[in-house]
Amino acid sequence: MALAILAGGAYYYRAKKTSTNPTVNSDSALTALAEKYPTLVESVKQVESEQAKMASDPTNIQYHFGLGMAWKGLADRVHDLKLPEYKDYYQKALDVYVDGINLTQRKNTILLINAGNMQKYMDNYETAEEYYKEAIAVSPGDASNYIVLTDLYENYLKKSEAEIIAVFEEGEKRVLNPTFLETYKKQYLGRIK
């Protein structure tokens, strides 16, 4: 009986959280943005379309990918127009990815990497690093996870050569075919010499 009450409470909390989640947005601000900047109309329509899908099934991970990418696309376009609210849209993408991360019990590396990317775009480099490291921990055999971390270290956190090489070497030990990482390491070494 207690389990049934807890399960019902968890379901209610999840439904309530989803219904008030900022990823499902009936905000007229998007309409106003599209009216003011006609070049954003398609991006706004994409967000609205993906929001409708998410509203129909908030537990569908594919909808998290779609809505997150739609918010990110809008953020990119707003950034290109040099409008200050671009970070708000990266934050909305991040919120969608974090919801998906929680739904997948932090086991989906694509969502983790995308969340890290949103943090990077908002200049939260240390938090991006945490997401990238978590993706490596979840899938240590995926060479691309090491690449995003070394890129962050080199271009944003300005880590030392030794710290960056250590990431490459860790990956080379853990991936099945290290050729991809070895190539990136050679390119990195060529850039710094």
Secondary structure as UniProt FT lines:
FT   HELIX           2..20
FT   TURN            22..23
FT   HELIX           28..36
FT   HELIX           38..40
FT   HELIX           41..56
FT   TURN            58..59
FT   HELIX           61..80
FT   TURN            81..82
FT   TURN            84..85
FT   HELIX           86..103
FT   TURN            104..106
FT   HELIX           109..121
FT   TURN            122..123
FT   HELIX           125..138
FT   TURN            140..141
FT   HELIX           143..155
FT   HELIX           161..174
FT   HELIX           179..192
//
